[in-house]
Each structure stands twice: as structure tokens, then as C-alpha cells.
Amino acid sequence: MSVLAAGVTGSVASIGYGLAAIGPGIGVGLIFGNGVQAMARQPEAAGLIRSNMFIGFALTEALALIGIVMPFVYGQ
């Protein structure tokens, strides 16, 4: 008895990037959600919170950019 497995056609790297984008997407949501909440609690510290929020956003978004580049590096 033989079992025929379903074949995946197309770029599997795009599926990998879709899965890799979940983490940074959740991270960006947490960063901005908590940043807005912190600014609402302490409006006098809004400048410091905002700058730290953008640094965290840049570091989190770098993970997504690495995730989009890696399939091209290891694709072939």
C-alpha cells in the first residue's frame, strides 16, 4: 500500500517568511500598546517613553527585515 504525499509547489520561503513575520508583528503591537499606556499614566515622561518606544520598534522591525532576507540567502 503506497501513500501519495501532497506536493508543495512554489516558494516555500514565502511560507517561512510569513511565519517569521508573526513574532515581530506581535512585538510591535506590544511595544506601541505599552508605550501609549505608559504615556497616558505619566504624561511628563512622554518624550523619554516615545524615544525608547521607537528604539524598541527599530530593533523589533530589524528581525522582520532579517526574516525577509534569509530566504534569499539560503533559497537555492
GIMO-V837882 format. One record per backbone hydrogen bond with DSSP energy under -1.0 kcal/mol. NH is the residue of the N-H (numbers start at 1). CO is the residue of the C=O. If there is no record, write none. Layout:
BEGIN
NH_CO / NH_CO
END
This chain:
BEGIN
16_12 / 17_13 / 18_14 / 19_15 / 20_16 / 21_17 / 25_21 / 26_22 / 27_23 / 28_24 / 29_25 / 30_26 / 31_27 / 32_28 / 33_29 / 34_30 / 35_31 / 36_32 / 37_33 / 38_34 / 39_35 / 40_36 / 41_37 / 42_38 / 45_42 / 46_43 / 49_45 / 50_46 / 51_47 / 52_48 / 53_49 / 54_50 / 55_51 / 56_52 / 57_53 / 58_54 / 59_55 / 60_56 / 61_57 / 62_58 / 65_61 / 66_62 / 67_63 / 68_64 / 69_65 / 70_66 / 73_69 / 74_70
END
